[in-house]
Amino acid sequence: MVARQEASRKHSGGVTMRAFMVLLCVYSAAEAAMDKWTLWADGTRLRGANIYQRRVYPELDGPEFMGPGPVGPPYTQEGFYRLAALGANYVNISHPGLFTETPPYVPDLEVQEHLDSLLAMIAEADMFAVISFRTGPGRAEFSVCCLGDDWFDESYLNDEVWKDSAAQDAWVDMWRYTAQRYRDNPIVVGYDLMVEPNSNEVWLDVWDPEEFYEKYGGTLYDWNQLYPRITAAIREVDPDTPILVGCMAYSAVEWLPYLKPTEDRRTVYVVHQYAPYVYTHQEPPLIRSYPGVFDTDWDGVDDRFDRTWLEDLLSTVDNFMATYGVPVAVNEFGVMRWEPGAAKFMDDQMDLFEQRGMNYALWVWAPSWKPMAEEDAFNFRHGPDPDCHTDVATSELMDVILKYWKRNMVRPSPVEEVTRDGLPGEFALGQNYPNPFNSYTAIEFSVPRKEFVVLRVFDLLGEEVATLVAGKFPPGRYRAVWNPGRSASGVYCCRLEAGHVVRTRKFVLVR
């Protein structure tokens, strides 16, 4: 580990061998305690957002819309810093796969380098990541995002993965290659094998799961025969990283019972929750609201759409978890920002996820890339006005999302409970050690009662540099670690906020 190598340089920038041993103990304890599987199997621990990435096609996208490529739209380090500062602790990277979509199926090094750069920025912002592949051998983007759209020619469609055994074999090889590459990356906490499997639509136009599996179960159209092969290939090289698997029909909740779990003990099953589509994707005029009464499922009969409706929908998830004893996560969910009652809808839905101990990532954390500013239906930062295409200071929907994100208590940078006799009598922020430092430094803080605690680092201009802690802590003593990344030498201020209590300390970074 680079941090340990840096810390072991005696008397370099004030870091002594004793400091190295302190930090080594902190990291050893944290690494031993933080198994990636517990993030999925021990209640709601991960609350975050998706980012959307696809290949750039200059002949379709023009010179600016999706950025210079090869993958876009562009995300920045500042954007990930902001996401983390708002409370999110994981990013679902909805990304092209690392192998080419057409034969010969070989690693696409440009796509690989792009994924590497995203992971580096997410790590710098102290968030976890799930690698989710939208495309790969025999599967292009256009049937996932845009089936039925008219802005591209049909020649761009490629769904051969559902008919060609060679493409399926290559998808298996792609994931073995991917797992071998990222198995030791500490922020990668999951591999989502395919974003929204959809052979039922692209080739068959079958929307009844009973009909689909009666006619096509066990064929190449059946995800249940392909994904176990991918799982086995990953486990050849990576026995530990959790695997995420969604069901057919774009991972719709209704199709979850037809997904057949494997014997792999570190697999999370996934749903995407945009139901009812006629509400979550409603364009103006906005005639449907939450709660409300309208036809939610195209059967010609009006339904009462409210929290009870959502509970009934999620009972399918309850039954699946109870039957198989496995965790289920919501790797995509969301609502267009202008929908009437959107804040209440998201509040009820996220609360129901929490009750079930499900991790979740909303759609979408939008980039700051200006040419895409008006492609913002799901960009909650732009508020409820469809004609607003810039960030607003606040909105009801934003307040709900941030309320849940602020429950996050775990990040890649370790926060370790410090064992001492008795409970602390007051909120306290200890002096960091080592100080001065040139790599990592440990910061102790005390919590006398259960409270929401925020621990941030600021430069002397008052600009926030990092959020180390943002979550509810029981009484106790804790130790956080700050990795300054590329921060410049200088004096920094660490600020602890807990209710009405504020504590500060200064420390010195020496490069």
C-alpha positions as CSV (number, residue, x, y, z in Angstrom):
1,M,0.0,0.0,0.0
2,V,1.4,3.4,-1.1
3,A,0.2,5.0,2.1
4,R,2.2,2.6,4.2
5,Q,5.3,3.0,2.1
6,E,5.0,6.8,2.4
7,A,4.4,6.6,6.2
8,S,7.5,4.4,6.7
9,R,9.9,7.0,5.4
10,K,11.5,8.0,8.7
11,H,11.3,11.7,9.6
12,S,10.0,12.5,6.1
13,G,7.7,15.5,6.5
14,G,7.4,14.8,10.2
15,V,6.2,11.2,9.8
16,T,8.0,8.8,12.2
17,M,8.2,5.1,12.3
18,R,5.9,5.3,15.4
19,A,3.3,7.1,13.2
20,F,3.6,4.4,10.6
21,M,2.8,1.8,13.2
22,V,-0.2,3.7,14.4
23,L,-1.6,4.0,10.9
24,L,-0.8,0.4,10.2
25,C,-2.8,-0.7,13.2
26,V,-5.7,1.6,12.1
27,Y,-5.8,0.1,8.6
28,S,-5.3,-3.5,9.7
29,A,-8.2,-3.2,12.1
30,A,-10.4,-1.6,9.6
31,E,-9.5,-4.0,6.8
32,A,-10.2,-7.0,9.0
33,A,-13.5,-5.6,10.0
34,M,-14.8,-4.3,6.7
35,D,-15.7,-7.3,4.5
36,K,-17.3,-6.2,1.3
37,W,-20.1,-8.7,1.7
38,T,-21.3,-7.2,5.0
39,L,-22.1,-4.0,3.0
40,W,-24.8,-5.9,1.2
41,A,-25.9,-8.5,3.8
42,D,-26.1,-6.4,7.0
43,G,-28.9,-3.9,6.5
44,T,-28.9,-0.7,4.4
45,R,-25.2,0.3,4.3
46,L,-24.9,1.8,0.8
47,R,-27.0,4.7,-0.5
48,G,-25.8,6.4,-3.6
49,A,-26.4,7.1,-7.3
50,N,-25.8,5.9,-10.8
51,I,-23.7,7.5,-13.4
52,Y,-24.5,6.9,-17.0
53,Q,-21.7,6.1,-19.5
54,R,-21.7,4.9,-23.1
55,R,-19.5,4.9,-26.2
56,V,-19.4,8.2,-28.0
57,Y,-20.5,8.1,-31.6
58,P,-19.3,11.3,-33.3
59,E,-21.5,10.8,-36.4
60,L,-24.5,10.7,-34.1
61,D,-23.5,12.8,-31.1
62,G,-21.6,15.6,-32.9
63,P,-18.5,17.2,-31.6
64,E,-19.8,18.2,-28.1
65,F,-22.9,16.5,-26.9
66,M,-21.3,13.5,-25.2
67,G,-17.9,14.9,-24.9
68,P,-14.7,14.1,-26.8
69,G,-14.9,10.3,-26.1
70,P,-14.2,7.6,-26.3
71,V,-16.8,7.3,-23.5
72,G,-19.1,10.0,-22.2
73,P,-20.6,12.1,-20.9
74,P,-17.5,13.5,-19.0
75,Y,-17.5,13.4,-15.2
76,T,-15.1,15.4,-13.1
77,Q,-13.4,15.0,-9.8
78,E,-15.3,18.0,-8.5
79,G,-18.6,16.3,-9.4
80,F,-17.7,13.2,-7.3
81,Y,-16.5,15.4,-4.4
82,R,-19.9,17.1,-4.4
83,L,-21.8,13.8,-4.6
84,A,-19.9,12.6,-1.5
85,A,-20.3,15.8,0.3
86,L,-24.1,15.5,-0.1
87,G,-23.8,12.2,1.7
88,A,-23.8,9.5,-1.0
89,N,-21.3,6.7,-0.3
90,Y,-21.4,4.6,-3.5
91,V,-21.6,5.0,-7.2
92,N,-23.1,2.5,-9.5
93,I,-21.0,2.9,-12.7
94,S,-23.4,2.0,-15.5
95,H,-20.7,1.6,-18.1
96,P,-19.7,-0.2,-21.3
97,G,-18.1,-3.6,-20.9
98,L,-14.4,-4.1,-21.3
99,F,-14.7,-6.3,-24.4
100,T,-15.7,-5.2,-27.9
101,E,-19.3,-5.6,-29.0
102,T,-18.4,-7.2,-32.3
103,P,-16.0,-10.1,-33.1
104,P,-13.3,-10.6,-32.4
105,Y,-14.3,-10.1,-28.8
106,V,-11.2,-8.6,-27.3
107,P,-10.4,-6.1,-24.6
108,D,-11.3,-2.5,-25.5
109,L,-8.4,-0.7,-24.0
110,E,-9.9,2.8,-24.4
111,V,-13.0,1.7,-22.5
112,Q,-10.8,0.1,-19.9
113,E,-8.7,3.2,-19.3
114,H,-11.9,5.2,-19.0
115,L,-13.2,2.9,-16.3
116,D,-9.9,3.1,-14.5
117,S,-10.1,6.9,-14.5
118,L,-13.6,6.9,-13.1
119,L,-12.6,4.5,-10.3
120,A,-9.7,6.7,-9.4
121,M,-11.9,9.8,-9.1
122,I,-14.5,7.9,-7.0
123,A,-11.8,6.6,-4.7
124,E,-10.4,10.1,-4.3
125,A,-13.9,11.2,-3.2
126,D,-14.0,8.4,-0.7
127,M,-16.9,6.4,-2.1
128,F,-17.5,2.8,-3.0
129,A,-18.2,1.6,-6.5
130,V,-20.1,-1.1,-8.3
131,I,-19.0,-1.9,-11.9
132,S,-22.2,-2.5,-14.0
133,F,-21.8,-3.5,-17.7
134,R,-24.4,-2.2,-20.1
135,T,-22.8,-3.6,-23.2
136,G,-20.3,-6.3,-24.2
137,P,-19.9,-9.0,-26.8
138,G,-23.1,-9.1,-28.9
139,R,-24.8,-6.3,-27.0
140,A,-24.8,-2.6,-28.0
141,E,-26.2,0.4,-26.0
142,F,-29.1,1.2,-28.3
143,S,-31.4,-1.6,-27.2
144,V,-30.8,-0.8,-23.5
145,C,-31.4,2.9,-23.6
146,C,-33.2,3.8,-26.7
147,L,-35.2,1.0,-28.3
148,G,-37.8,2.6,-30.6
149,D,-36.1,6.0,-30.8
150,D,-35.4,7.4,-34.3
151,W,-32.2,9.3,-33.8
152,F,-30.0,6.4,-34.9
153,D,-30.2,3.9,-37.8
154,E,-31.2,0.3,-37.1
155,S,-27.7,-0.8,-38.1
156,Y,-26.5,0.3,-34.7
157,L,-28.6,-2.3,-32.9
158,N,-26.8,-5.4,-31.8
159,D,-28.5,-8.0,-29.5
160,E,-26.7,-11.1,-30.8
161,V,-25.8,-12.1,-27.3
162,W,-29.2,-13.6,-26.9
163,K,-28.8,-15.8,-30.0
164,D,-25.1,-16.5,-30.4
165,S,-23.3,-18.9,-28.1
166,A,-19.9,-17.4,-29.1
167,A,-21.1,-14.0,-27.8
168,Q,-22.2,-15.6,-24.6
169,D,-18.9,-17.3,-24.2
170,A,-17.1,-14.0,-24.7
171,W,-19.4,-12.3,-22.1
172,V,-18.1,-15.0,-19.7
173,D,-14.5,-14.3,-20.7
174,M,-15.0,-10.6,-20.3
175,W,-16.1,-10.9,-16.7
176,R,-13.3,-13.2,-15.8
177,Y,-10.9,-10.7,-17.3
178,T,-12.7,-7.8,-15.5
179,A,-12.7,-9.6,-12.1
180,Q,-9.0,-10.4,-12.4
181,R,-8.3,-6.7,-13.1
182,Y,-10.3,-5.2,-10.2
183,R,-10.4,-7.9,-7.6
184,D,-7.9,-6.1,-5.3
185,N,-9.4,-2.6,-5.7
186,P,-10.7,-1.7,-2.2
187,I,-13.5,0.5,-3.4
188,V,-15.0,-2.0,-5.9
189,V,-17.7,-3.7,-3.8
190,G,-19.7,-5.4,-6.6
191,Y,-19.8,-6.6,-10.1
192,D,-23.3,-6.2,-11.8
193,L,-23.1,-8.7,-14.6
194,M,-25.5,-7.1,-17.1
195,V,-27.6,-4.0,-16.8
196,E,-31.2,-4.8,-17.5
197,P,-31.3,-8.2,-19.4
198,N,-34.0,-7.8,-22.0
199,S,-34.1,-10.6,-24.5
200,N,-37.9,-10.8,-23.8
201,E,-38.3,-7.5,-25.6
202,V,-35.6,-7.2,-28.2
203,W,-36.2,-10.5,-29.9
204,L,-39.5,-11.8,-28.6
205,D,-41.8,-9.0,-27.4
206,V,-43.0,-11.3,-24.6
207,W,-44.0,-9.5,-21.3
208,D,-45.6,-12.4,-19.4
209,P,-42.9,-14.2,-17.4
210,E,-44.9,-17.4,-17.3
211,E,-45.1,-17.4,-21.1
212,F,-41.5,-16.5,-21.5
213,Y,-40.1,-19.2,-19.4
214,E,-42.5,-21.8,-20.7
215,K,-41.4,-21.2,-24.2
216,Y,-37.8,-20.1,-23.9
217,G,-36.5,-21.3,-20.5
218,G,-33.2,-23.0,-20.9
219,T,-32.5,-21.5,-24.4
220,L,-29.9,-18.8,-25.2
221,Y,-32.7,-16.3,-24.5
222,D,-32.7,-17.3,-20.9
223,W,-30.5,-15.3,-18.6
224,N,-30.8,-18.1,-16.0
225,Q,-28.6,-20.3,-18.1
226,L,-25.9,-17.6,-18.9
227,Y,-25.4,-15.7,-15.6
228,P,-24.3,-18.8,-13.6
229,R,-21.5,-19.4,-16.1
230,I,-20.4,-15.8,-15.6
231,T,-20.5,-16.2,-11.8
232,A,-18.4,-19.4,-12.1
233,A,-15.8,-17.6,-14.3
234,I,-15.5,-14.7,-11.8
235,R,-15.0,-17.1,-8.9
236,E,-12.1,-18.7,-10.7
237,V,-10.1,-15.5,-10.2
238,D,-12.0,-13.6,-7.5
239,P,-13.7,-15.6,-4.7
240,D,-14.7,-12.5,-2.6
241,T,-16.1,-9.5,-4.5
242,P,-19.9,-9.6,-4.3
243,I,-21.7,-10.3,-7.6
244,L,-25.0,-8.5,-8.5
245,V,-27.5,-10.1,-10.7
246,G,-30.7,-8.6,-12.1
247,C,-33.7,-10.4,-13.6
248,M,-35.1,-10.4,-17.1
249,A,-37.4,-7.6,-18.4
250,Y,-35.0,-4.8,-17.4
251,S,-34.8,-6.2,-13.9
252,A,-38.4,-5.4,-13.2
253,V,-39.7,-6.4,-9.7
254,E,-42.4,-8.5,-11.2
255,W,-39.9,-10.8,-12.9
256,L,-37.7,-11.3,-9.8
257,P,-39.4,-14.6,-8.8
258,Y,-38.3,-16.2,-12.1
259,L,-34.6,-15.5,-11.4
260,K,-33.0,-18.7,-10.2
261,P,-30.3,-18.1,-7.5
262,T,-27.1,-20.0,-7.7
263,E,-25.2,-21.6,-4.8
264,D,-22.7,-18.7,-4.7
265,R,-22.9,-17.3,-1.2
266,R,-21.8,-13.8,-2.2
267,T,-24.4,-12.9,-4.8
268,V,-26.8,-10.0,-4.4
269,Y,-30.0,-10.1,-6.5
270,V,-31.1,-6.8,-8.0
271,V,-34.2,-5.0,-9.1
272,H,-34.7,-1.7,-10.9
273,Q,-37.8,0.1,-9.7
274,Y,-39.5,2.6,-12.0
275,A,-43.0,1.3,-11.5
276,P,-45.5,2.6,-12.3
277,Y,-43.8,3.8,-15.5
278,V,-46.8,6.0,-16.5
279,Y,-46.1,8.1,-13.4
280,T,-42.3,8.0,-13.0
281,H,-41.8,8.9,-16.7
282,Q,-44.7,11.2,-17.2
283,E,-44.1,14.2,-19.4
284,P,-46.2,17.4,-19.2
285,P,-49.2,17.8,-19.0
286,L,-48.8,16.2,-15.5
287,I,-52.2,14.5,-14.9
288,R,-51.0,11.7,-12.5
289,S,-49.8,12.4,-9.0
290,Y,-48.6,10.5,-5.9
291,P,-50.8,9.6,-4.1
292,G,-53.4,9.4,-6.7
293,V,-55.9,7.3,-8.6
294,F,-55.1,6.1,-12.2
295,D,-54.4,3.0,-14.2
296,T,-50.9,2.0,-13.1
297,D,-50.6,-1.2,-15.2
298,W,-52.3,-0.7,-18.5
299,D,-55.2,-3.0,-17.7
300,G,-57.9,-0.4,-18.1
301,V,-58.8,-0.3,-14.4
302,D,-57.9,2.6,-12.1
303,D,-55.7,1.8,-9.1
304,R,-55.1,3.6,-5.9
305,F,-51.4,4.6,-6.1
306,D,-50.0,5.2,-2.7
307,R,-47.7,3.7,0.0
308,T,-49.8,0.6,0.2
309,W,-49.4,0.1,-3.6
310,L,-45.6,0.3,-3.1
311,E,-45.7,-2.1,-0.2
312,D,-47.7,-4.6,-2.3
313,L,-45.1,-4.3,-5.1
314,L,-42.2,-4.9,-2.8
315,S,-43.9,-7.9,-1.2
316,T,-42.4,-9.7,-4.2
317,V,-39.0,-8.8,-2.9
318,D,-39.9,-9.9,0.6
319,N,-41.0,-13.3,-0.6
320,F,-37.8,-13.7,-2.7
321,M,-35.5,-12.8,0.2
322,A,-37.5,-15.1,2.6
323,T,-37.5,-18.0,0.2
324,Y,-33.8,-18.0,-0.7
325,G,-32.2,-16.2,2.3
326,V,-30.4,-13.8,0.0
327,P,-30.1,-10.0,-0.1
328,V,-31.8,-7.9,-2.7
329,A,-30.6,-4.4,-3.7
330,V,-32.2,-1.7,-5.8
331,N,-29.5,-0.7,-8.2
332,E,-31.6,1.8,-10.1
333,F,-34.8,3.7,-9.2
334,G,-36.0,7.2,-9.7
335,V,-38.7,9.6,-10.9
336,M,-38.7,12.5,-13.3
337,R,-38.1,15.6,-11.2
338,W,-41.3,17.4,-12.1
339,E,-43.8,14.6,-11.2
340,P,-46.6,15.8,-8.8
341,G,-45.8,14.3,-5.4
342,A,-42.3,13.2,-6.4
343,A,-40.8,14.0,-3.0
344,K,-43.5,12.0,-1.2
345,F,-43.1,9.1,-3.6
346,M,-39.4,9.0,-3.1
347,D,-39.7,9.4,0.6
348,D,-42.1,6.5,1.0
349,Q,-40.1,4.3,-1.4
350,M,-36.7,4.9,0.2
351,D,-38.2,4.3,3.6
352,L,-39.6,1.0,2.4
353,F,-36.1,0.1,1.0
354,E,-34.6,0.9,4.4
355,Q,-37.2,-1.2,6.2
356,R,-36.0,-4.2,4.1
357,G,-32.3,-3.5,4.6
358,M,-31.8,-2.9,0.9
359,N,-29.0,-0.9,-0.6
360,Y,-30.0,1.5,-3.3
361,A,-28.7,3.8,-6.0
362,L,-31.0,6.4,-7.6
363,W,-31.0,7.4,-11.2
364,V,-29.1,9.6,-11.9
365,W,-26.2,11.7,-10.7
366,A,-25.9,14.0,-13.7
367,P,-22.6,15.4,-14.9
368,S,-21.8,19.1,-15.0
369,W,-21.2,18.7,-18.8
370,K,-23.0,21.8,-20.2
371,P,-23.9,20.4,-23.6
372,M,-26.1,17.8,-21.8
373,A,-27.7,20.3,-19.4
374,E,-31.1,20.0,-20.9
375,E,-31.1,16.2,-20.8
376,D,-32.1,16.5,-17.2
377,A,-35.5,14.8,-16.5
378,F,-33.9,12.7,-13.7
379,N,-31.5,15.4,-12.5
380,F,-33.0,16.2,-9.0
381,R,-30.5,19.1,-8.7
382,H,-32.5,21.1,-11.3
383,G,-35.7,21.3,-9.2
384,P,-39.3,20.7,-10.2
385,D,-39.7,23.2,-13.1
386,P,-39.3,21.4,-16.4
387,D,-37.9,24.6,-17.9
388,C,-35.1,25.0,-15.4
389,H,-31.8,23.5,-16.5
390,T,-29.5,24.7,-13.8
391,D,-28.9,23.7,-10.2
392,V,-31.4,25.1,-7.6
393,A,-30.5,25.8,-4.0
394,T,-33.1,23.4,-2.6
395,S,-36.3,21.5,-3.5
396,E,-38.6,19.1,-1.7
397,L,-37.3,16.2,-3.8
398,M,-33.6,17.1,-3.1
399,D,-34.4,17.4,0.7
400,V,-35.8,13.9,0.7
401,I,-32.8,12.4,-1.1
402,L,-30.3,14.1,1.1
403,K,-32.1,13.1,4.2
404,Y,-31.5,9.4,3.4
405,W,-28.0,9.8,2.0
406,K,-27.0,11.5,5.3
407,R,-27.7,8.2,7.1
408,N,-24.5,6.7,5.6
409,M,-21.9,5.8,8.1
410,V,-19.4,3.8,6.2
411,R,-16.8,4.8,3.6
412,P,-13.7,3.3,2.2
413,S,-11.6,5.4,4.5
414,P,-11.8,3.5,7.8
415,V,-13.6,4.8,10.9
416,E,-12.6,2.5,13.8
417,E,-14.2,2.3,17.2
418,V,-11.6,2.9,19.9
419,T,-12.0,0.7,23.0
420,R,-11.4,2.4,26.4
421,D,-13.0,2.1,29.8
422,G,-16.2,4.0,30.2
423,L,-18.2,6.2,27.9
424,P,-17.1,9.8,27.0
425,G,-18.8,12.5,29.0
426,E,-18.8,15.1,26.1
427,F,-18.3,15.6,22.4
428,A,-14.6,15.9,21.8
429,L,-12.3,16.1,18.8
430,G,-8.7,15.0,19.4
431,Q,-5.6,16.2,17.8
432,N,-4.7,14.2,14.7
433,Y,-1.7,11.9,14.8
434,P,0.8,12.2,13.2
435,N,1.0,15.9,13.0
436,P,2.6,17.3,10.8
437,F,2.0,14.5,8.3
438,N,2.6,13.8,4.6
439,S,0.3,10.9,3.8
440,Y,-2.5,9.6,6.0
441,T,-3.4,10.9,9.5
442,A,-5.7,9.6,12.2
443,I,-8.2,11.7,14.0
444,E,-10.1,10.6,17.1
445,F,-13.5,11.9,18.2
446,S,-15.8,11.1,21.1
447,V,-19.6,10.8,21.1
448,P,-21.4,10.8,24.5
449,R,-24.9,10.1,23.2
450,K,-26.4,8.9,19.9
451,E,-26.1,11.7,17.5
452,F,-25.6,12.5,13.8
453,V,-22.0,13.4,13.4
454,V,-20.3,15.2,10.6
455,L,-16.5,15.4,10.4
456,R,-15.1,17.6,7.6
457,V,-11.7,19.0,6.6
458,F,-11.4,22.6,5.4
459,D,-8.6,24.7,4.0
460,L,-7.7,28.1,5.5
461,L,-9.9,29.8,2.9
462,G,-12.9,27.9,4.4
463,E,-13.3,25.7,1.3
464,E,-14.4,22.1,2.2
465,V,-11.7,19.6,1.2
466,A,-13.2,16.3,2.4
467,T,-16.1,14.8,4.4
468,L,-14.6,12.1,6.6
469,V,-17.7,11.1,8.5
470,A,-21.4,11.8,8.0
471,G,-23.7,9.5,9.9
472,K,-25.4,8.6,13.2
473,F,-23.1,7.2,15.9
474,P,-23.9,5.5,19.2
475,P,-22.0,6.6,22.3
476,G,-18.3,5.8,22.0
477,R,-14.8,6.8,20.9
478,Y,-13.9,6.6,17.2
479,R,-11.0,7.1,14.9
480,A,-11.2,8.3,11.3
481,V,-8.4,8.5,8.8
482,W,-7.8,11.3,6.3
483,N,-6.1,10.6,3.0
484,P,-5.3,14.1,1.6
485,G,-4.8,12.8,-2.0
486,R,-3.4,15.7,-4.1
487,S,-4.1,18.4,-1.5
488,A,-1.3,20.9,-1.3
489,S,1.0,21.5,1.7
490,G,-0.5,23.8,4.3
491,V,-2.6,24.2,7.4
492,Y,-6.0,22.6,7.5
493,C,-8.9,22.7,9.9
494,C,-10.9,19.7,11.0
495,R,-14.4,20.5,12.1
496,L,-16.7,18.1,14.0
497,E,-20.5,18.9,14.1
498,A,-22.9,17.0,16.3
499,G,-26.3,18.6,16.9
500,H,-25.5,22.1,18.2
501,V,-22.0,21.1,19.2
502,V,-19.0,22.2,17.1
503,R,-15.4,21.3,17.7
504,T,-12.3,22.2,15.6
505,R,-8.6,21.3,15.3
506,K,-5.9,22.5,13.0
507,F,-3.2,20.3,11.5
508,V,-0.4,20.6,9.1
509,L,0.2,18.7,5.8
510,V,3.8,18.7,4.6
511,R,4.7,17.4,1.1
